[in-house]
Amino acid sequence: MSENNSVIEHEEKKYYPYTSEFSNEDGEVRHTFHFRRPQRSHLVQIAKAGQAKTYDMTGEVLAQLVLPGETAKLRQTIEEWPALVPAYADEIFKHCGMGSVFAGK
């Protein structure tokens, strides 16, 4: 799959590119996927999963949010690189307001 760093519209939804890039003993690793904005229902799915199943449910929610043509590749990638599940989720939810509130003036 060629890397596309632009917003993609599909079925009246916008999918935004998110790239993970890191180095390991084999060299540079880079993955780009397009995700749509999560809705309340996605947060509820994760919250209802319970502590023991949070990781698995977060991966499932990512699979629901990714551009449909990228679903299989995402599943394969997170199978190989499991730490990408919380990394992608953190960045996607951060862009929707999670973690952006602080006590201030």
Backbone bond lengths (Angstrom), bond angles and torsions (degrees), N, CA, C in turn:
res aa  C-N    CA-C-N  psi(-1)  N-CA   C-N-CA  omega(-1)  CA-C   N-CA-C  phi
1 M - - - 1.455 - - 1.512 108.59 -
2 S 1.310 117.92 129.40 1.458 119.99 178.28 1.526 109.23 -77.23
3 E 1.311 113.95 147.51 1.458 119.07 -177.52 1.521 109.67 -78.51
4 N 1.315 117.31 132.54 1.452 123.28 179.90 1.515 107.31 -128.64
5 N 1.314 116.82 113.98 1.461 120.86 -176.43 1.520 113.06 -97.97
6 S 1.324 118.27 22.22 1.450 120.06 178.62 1.528 110.31 -110.23
7 V 1.319 115.52 163.62 1.464 121.69 177.60 1.524 107.98 -69.60
8 I 1.321 116.25 136.43 1.464 121.82 179.32 1.525 108.43 -116.67
9 E 1.325 116.96 131.64 1.463 121.16 175.13 1.516 108.41 -99.14
10 H 1.336 115.06 132.41 1.465 121.51 179.85 1.524 107.83 -145.66
11 E 1.322 116.71 123.38 1.462 122.52 -179.81 1.534 111.55 48.72
12 E 1.323 115.40 50.00 1.469 124.12 176.19 1.525 114.03 63.82
13 K 1.332 117.91 19.97 1.452 122.46 176.11 1.517 108.01 -121.93
14 K 1.334 116.22 145.52 1.457 121.18 177.15 1.525 109.52 -98.78
15 Y 1.323 115.35 133.71 1.460 122.78 178.43 1.520 107.64 -115.07
16 Y 1.335 115.83 123.23 1.452 122.27 -175.05 1.529 110.58 -102.05
17 P 1.337 117.27 141.56 1.463 119.98 -178.98 1.535 112.23 -74.94
18 Y 1.319 115.68 137.46 1.463 123.65 173.65 1.527 106.53 -131.81
19 T 1.316 116.51 127.66 1.454 121.20 -176.51 1.514 110.73 -117.29
20 S 1.302 115.60 131.85 1.458 122.60 171.81 1.521 106.95 -103.35
21 E 1.328 115.38 131.55 1.458 119.71 179.84 1.516 108.48 -139.97
22 F 1.327 116.15 127.04 1.458 120.27 179.61 1.517 109.45 -154.63
23 S 1.302 115.12 165.06 1.462 121.51 177.93 1.518 108.90 -112.19
24 N 1.320 115.61 145.28 1.451 120.72 172.40 1.526 108.08 -139.53
25 E 1.313 117.15 -169.33 1.465 120.09 -177.10 1.535 113.39 -63.17
26 D 1.323 117.68 -19.16 1.461 121.24 179.17 1.524 113.19 -94.09
27 G 1.330 117.50 -5.37 1.465 121.01 179.83 1.514 112.28 120.65
28 E 1.310 115.25 -155.69 1.468 121.79 -178.03 1.527 111.01 -78.65
29 V 1.321 115.89 137.99 1.466 122.28 176.60 1.521 106.74 -124.01
30 R 1.334 116.88 130.85 1.464 121.04 -177.72 1.527 109.22 -142.01
31 H 1.329 115.33 131.05 1.463 121.73 178.08 1.523 108.59 -135.43
32 T 1.326 117.32 132.37 1.459 121.96 175.15 1.524 108.30 -122.48
33 F 1.336 115.05 129.02 1.459 122.25 174.93 1.521 107.91 -131.25
34 H 1.323 115.93 156.58 1.468 122.01 178.96 1.524 108.56 -108.05
35 F 1.335 115.64 125.40 1.461 121.41 -178.58 1.524 110.00 -122.58
36 R 1.327 115.08 144.53 1.467 119.48 172.37 1.517 108.69 -89.39
37 R 1.303 115.39 167.36 1.456 121.20 -178.74 1.523 110.49 -68.61
38 P 1.330 117.14 130.82 1.469 119.46 177.98 1.529 111.15 -70.10
39 Q 1.298 114.77 150.77 1.466 121.87 178.20 1.528 109.46 -107.66
40 R 1.296 116.46 174.14 1.462 121.94 178.93 1.527 110.85 -54.56
41 S 1.321 116.71 -40.46 1.466 120.79 -177.68 1.533 111.52 -60.12
42 H 1.304 117.93 -33.29 1.464 120.71 178.75 1.530 110.69 -68.63
43 L 1.318 116.66 -40.84 1.467 120.66 177.24 1.526 110.48 -64.67
44 V 1.330 116.67 -40.04 1.463 121.03 179.63 1.531 110.39 -64.22
45 Q 1.328 117.94 -40.30 1.465 120.92 177.97 1.524 110.95 -57.86
46 I 1.326 116.33 -44.89 1.468 120.80 179.98 1.516 110.27 -66.56
47 A 1.336 116.96 -44.74 1.464 121.11 -178.37 1.530 111.98 -63.30
48 K 1.321 117.71 -38.07 1.462 121.82 -178.46 1.527 112.81 -75.20
49 A 1.309 117.34 -16.39 1.462 120.80 -175.34 1.519 112.77 -66.06
50 G 1.308 117.54 -25.74 1.453 119.35 -177.38 1.517 110.38 83.42
51 Q 1.285 115.88 156.86 1.449 122.05 -172.49 1.534 113.29 -56.72
52 A 1.310 117.88 -41.61 1.463 121.57 -176.71 1.533 112.31 -68.08
53 K 1.314 117.94 -25.34 1.465 121.56 -175.67 1.531 113.73 -111.19
54 T 1.329 118.23 6.60 1.461 121.29 -176.02 1.527 112.09 -59.44
55 Y 1.312 117.02 -44.66 1.467 120.50 -179.28 1.532 110.71 -59.53
56 D 1.328 116.95 -50.50 1.466 121.00 -178.82 1.519 111.72 -61.08
57 M 1.334 116.61 -43.22 1.462 119.78 -179.02 1.528 110.64 -67.73
58 T 1.313 117.34 -37.00 1.465 119.90 178.00 1.528 110.00 -62.33
59 G 1.315 117.83 -41.03 1.462 121.35 175.53 1.524 111.81 -61.92
60 E 1.329 116.74 -39.86 1.469 120.83 177.92 1.527 111.05 -66.09
61 V 1.328 116.79 -40.61 1.468 120.07 178.11 1.530 109.75 -64.11
62 L 1.316 118.04 -41.96 1.466 119.89 175.81 1.526 110.95 -58.36
63 A 1.328 116.80 -40.37 1.462 120.88 178.31 1.535 111.18 -64.84
64 Q 1.323 117.89 -29.93 1.462 121.71 176.69 1.525 111.24 -74.65
65 L 1.327 116.73 -30.45 1.460 121.71 -175.03 1.522 114.29 -89.13
66 V 1.332 117.41 -20.38 1.463 120.45 -175.54 1.529 110.39 -73.81
67 L 1.314 116.25 153.41 1.455 122.00 175.27 1.529 108.32 -52.51
68 P 1.337 118.75 129.04 1.460 120.54 -173.48 1.534 115.37 -49.38
69 G 1.298 119.25 -37.18 1.457 121.47 179.67 1.527 113.93 -71.27
70 E 1.327 117.56 -10.38 1.459 122.15 -178.26 1.533 113.20 -105.11
71 T 1.314 117.68 0.69 1.464 121.56 -174.86 1.525 113.02 -59.81
72 A 1.311 117.91 -49.84 1.468 120.60 -178.31 1.524 111.07 -62.66
73 K 1.317 116.93 -42.34 1.461 120.94 179.39 1.527 110.59 -65.04
74 L 1.334 117.82 -39.20 1.466 120.91 177.18 1.522 109.87 -62.18
75 R 1.310 117.49 -48.13 1.472 120.94 -179.68 1.535 111.07 -59.01
76 Q 1.305 116.58 -42.65 1.465 120.91 178.56 1.532 110.43 -65.03
77 T 1.312 117.16 -42.44 1.464 121.86 -178.28 1.517 111.78 -65.85
78 I 1.349 117.74 -43.39 1.467 118.40 -179.35 1.525 112.06 -75.25
79 E 1.326 116.68 -18.86 1.463 119.29 172.04 1.534 109.21 -69.13
80 E 1.318 115.40 -41.16 1.465 120.84 -179.67 1.532 111.87 -76.95
81 W 1.316 116.95 -37.01 1.466 123.05 -176.86 1.535 109.67 -124.94
82 P 1.330 119.40 76.85 1.467 122.08 -173.95 1.530 114.86 -60.30
83 A 1.319 118.15 -26.09 1.471 119.98 -179.97 1.525 112.28 -68.66
84 L 1.335 117.37 -11.93 1.461 119.59 177.78 1.527 112.45 -70.38
85 V 1.334 117.83 -23.35 1.472 120.14 -179.96 1.526 110.46 -58.92
86 P 1.334 120.09 -58.15 1.463 118.20 179.37 1.533 112.81 -68.27
87 A 1.334 117.44 -29.58 1.465 119.76 -179.86 1.533 111.15 -65.28
88 Y 1.343 117.07 -49.46 1.464 119.95 178.32 1.528 110.57 -65.61
89 A 1.321 117.37 -44.25 1.472 120.49 -178.94 1.530 110.83 -59.87
90 D 1.315 116.91 -44.14 1.466 120.36 179.75 1.522 111.28 -58.38
91 E 1.308 116.56 -47.67 1.470 119.83 -177.16 1.531 111.77 -69.20
92 I 1.323 117.50 -42.08 1.468 120.48 -179.86 1.523 110.82 -63.93
93 F 1.332 117.41 -47.44 1.463 120.26 -178.54 1.528 111.47 -70.23
94 K 1.324 117.32 -29.43 1.466 120.54 177.08 1.530 110.43 -62.91
95 H 1.332 116.93 -36.90 1.459 120.86 179.84 1.538 112.08 -74.97
96 C 1.302 117.17 -5.28 1.465 121.47 177.66 1.520 112.06 -109.87
97 G 1.329 116.48 10.62 1.461 120.30 175.52 1.514 116.14 111.65
98 M 1.330 118.31 -14.42 1.458 119.71 -178.11 1.526 109.64 -68.57
99 G 1.326 115.99 129.32 1.449 120.01 177.54 1.511 114.71 82.42
100 S 1.324 118.03 6.24 1.461 119.59 -176.13 1.522 113.66 -101.17
101 V 1.305 117.78 6.04 1.455 121.97 -179.21 1.525 109.70 -100.81
102 F 1.322 116.23 135.07 1.455 120.33 178.83 1.515 108.79 -147.01
103 A 1.311 114.83 154.58 1.470 119.90 176.80 1.508 107.77 -70.86
104 G 1.282 116.33 134.68 1.456 118.60 -177.37 1.512 112.00 -162.02
105 K 1.289 113.67 -164.46 1.468 123.34 -174.64 1.498 112.44 -72.88
